[in-house]
Amino acid sequence: MNQYIMYQDLISGAVAGVVSRTMVAPIELYRVQRQNSFIPNTTIRDVFKREGIRHLWKGNGTNCIRVVPQLAINWSLYQKVKPISESMIENKKAANFVSGVGVGVTSMFLTYPLEVSRSFLSLQSNKNKYTGIVDIFRKNSTRQLYQGVHASLIGYGLLTGLQYSSYGYINDQLKGTMFDTKLLSGGICGCFSVSIMYPGDLIRRRLQIQNFDPSVPKYNGIIDCIKKIVRSEGVPGLYRGLLANYAKTFPTFAIQFYTLDKMKNFLKNEN
């Protein structure tokens, strides 16, 4: 029975990941472009003009391949870890946060090369650097595929912890009101967690694309990256692309948590 429940959680996480990311892929592409605007020919207009409208979804296939195991691991492992954390930590929100951090770090480490591949494919033009995931894996060493992983583990781990802990809290606050919907709870918790952790997301993206293009600034780790961004772009540089991120985050997490809830109920009824 426990194995079947874990199977349900894996399927729910995978479906929620694919649906939510595919629906907002053009906004996600714009966000990644804004974070790295120094790379030539990486605007929505350039993509539309040089590659065509379907390429507004470029990198989405890789993103879905990445997010299927990542969210499947995230959601199913969270369901297993959460009761353990709650038995050890009295405060429920703190227990949810600790559980979220743990599963976030685990899922990010296991799928990180796919995260890097997604960034490469999103920022190239007309496949001028790589033809796909296999080509990226062939041309880059394991070390290169894990560049920036430290920043990603810290950032994504804390982001996941904030998402799961704030989602439960926001859901409780909206319960019984006219705003009692999984869509709204998911969207609010996504924007809240991203607002706090956004500089970490930008830093990990900059570290991921080292050696991708000559236009990419060179950074020697997390601290050096922060210093150089602040020096050249000011503190606002750490929040480059934040508005585009809000436009992407609200629907992504609204759809993600809504789909998770619907899939979980659907699979439970099927049983």
Beta strands, then each sheet from edge to edge (+ up, - down):
end
